[in-house]
């Protein structure tokens, strides 16, 4: 098995077990583990852009 895949699975499991990780993030991790990783990443990048824009507008500053 590819070590990068193993590393991502370990990271995901640590987050799923984290007490300080939001239920929303845990749900998103679980749902995306079964998706095509390229599609999941593309969607996550779009979501990141939307959230940055929303935060920037709310704070009146540029968020990078």
N, C-alpha and C positions, 0 to 999 in steps of 0.2 A: 504494500500500500504506500502511496505517496506521502512523504513526511509533511508536506504542506496541508494535505487533507487532514492528517492526524492532528496537526497543530490547530487547525480551525475547529475541529471537533472538540479538542480539549478546551479551547477558549470558549466555545459555545456552552459546554457543560459547566465550566466555572461560572459563567454569567447566569445560567439557569439555576444554579445552586446559591447564588449570591443573595444575601438577605437585603442588601441595599439596592438591588436592581428592581426597577419598576415592573409591575405586572404587565404593563403594555409592552415593554421591551422584551420580556421573557416570551410573551405570546408571539411577538414578531419574529424572534429568533426561532422558536419552534416551527412556526408556519413556513419560514424561509429555508429551513434545513432540508425540506423535501422538494423545493423548487429548483429549477435550473439556476445555477449560481450566477450566470451572466445576466439572466433576466432579473434575478433578485437584486443584483448590484446596480443595474440600470435603474430600476424602480427606486432603490435607496438613494441614489444620487439625485434623482428628480425630487424626491421627498426632502432631501437635504437642502436643495436650492429653494424650494417653497418655504421651508422653515427659516432659512437664513433671511429671505426676503421679508417674511412676516415679522421676525425679530427686529430686523433693521428698521422697518416701518414703525414698529411699536416703540423702539428706543430712539428713533430719529437719528440713527447713525448707520454707517456702513459696517456690516458684519461680513467678514471674509471666511 
